[in-house]
Amino acid sequence: MFQIMKKSGDRFVSFLEQEIGRSGLGGEIETSDAYSKITMDVIATAACGIDSKAFEYKEPSRFEQMGNKLRFQFGGLDMLKSLVIIVLPKLADLLGMSFFGEEVAKFFSGAVTSSIQHRQAMYVLRWVELCQMTDPAAVALG
């Protein structure tokens, strides 16, 4: 886990160096965007196992856009909706209510599913490689 966060930190440092290079030593850097990018990158790599590409582009990546849609911004109607979802979940299901929009739910569900499938495939590959390394007959058949 430390190595994952270190890679994100290294990308963050490179991003800041590029931004300083663009704006010059006396220039300004939008720190809220920079911190948003590091936050999304760490979450994407550590939790979902995907590359957020947050530092590759000036504009927000797809992962950042979906992450920003997850932020809770409560108005009066949103509070009532949240109350119904928490207190009366069966009614909320009947009415098709959810905390997040369908687009966001599909994106993150797909990201997590893809990550799980990839990790399972990598485990199988690693297991096969381990067996081949430890079993001389498997290496000969290999």
N, C-alpha and C positions, 0 to 999 in steps of 0.2 A: 504494500500500500504506500509505503514511503517513496518508493521509486516512481510510482504513478504521480504522486503530488510533486515530486522533485522535477519531473519532466514538465509538468504544467508550470511550475515556478521558473524553469529555464526558458520556456516559451514566453512567459510574462516578462522576464528580464530582457529578452531579445526584442519583444514588442516595445517596451519602454525605451530601449536604446534607439530603435528606429524612429519612434515618435520624437525623441529629443533631437535626433539627427535632422528630422524634417523641420522642426520648429526652431532649432538653434538653442544655444544655451540660455538665452534670456526669454525664450518663447514659453508658451503655455501648453499644458497637456490636460485633456479632459479626463480627470481622474475617475469620475463616476463611470465612464465608458470602460476605462482600463480595469477597474475593479469588477465591473459586471462581466467582462470577458474572462478574467481569472476565475471568478466564481463559477461561471457556466462551464469553463474548461475542466475544472476539478470535478464538478458534479458529473459531467458527461463521461469523463474517463474513469473515475472511481466507481460511480454507481451504475452506469450503463455500459461501460466498456467500449465507448465509441469516441472517435475524434470529433470534437465539436467544431473544429476549424475556426474557432473564435478569433484567433490572432492573424489569420490569413487575409482577412478582408476588413476594410474600414467599416462597412455597414454590418449590422448584426447577422450572424449565421442563422441558418434555419433552427438549430438547437436553441440559440439565444432568443429568437423570435417566439418560439413555443414556450420557453422558460419564462419569458416576460408575460405571456398570457396566463401563466399559473399564479401570478401575484394576485393576492386578494385585494380587491378594491371595493369595499363595501359601501353601498348606498342603502336606502331604506328597503327597496325591493330585494336586494341581495341578502340583507339580514333576515328578512322573512323567509326567503327561499332556503337559506342555510338552517334556519330554525326548523323548518319542515323536514329537511333532509336528515337532520340529527335526531329530532324528537319523534318523527313519524316516517321512518324509512320505507315502510311498505306503501304508504300513500305517495311518497316521493317517487318510488319505482313505478307505481301505476301512472303517475303524471309524467314520467320520463324526465324527472329533475335530476341534475347532477351538479357537483361543484364546478366542474370544468366543461368547456364546450366539447363537442364531438370531435372537432379537428385536433385539439390538443390531446384528448384521450387516445385517439387513434395513433397519433404520432408517438407518444411515449409508450403506449402498449406495444407498438411495432418495434420501437427501439429496444425495449426490455426483452421482448420475445427473440429478436434477432441476436441480441447479446447472449442470451441463454443458449440458443442453438449453436452459436459460434463457440462458446465455452465448452459445450458438450462435445462438439466436433474436435476441438483442440485437445480435450481430455482423452478422447479416443485415440487421436494421433499420438499424443504423448505416451499413452499406455502402450500402444503398439511399438513405438520407438524404444520404450523402456524394456519391453519384452525382448525385442530384437537385440538390444545391448547386453542383456543378461543371459540369453539363451543362444549358444553357438549354433544350434540346429536351425533356429529361426533366421539367423543372419545368413546361413548358407542357402536357405530357401528364399530369402528375402527379396 
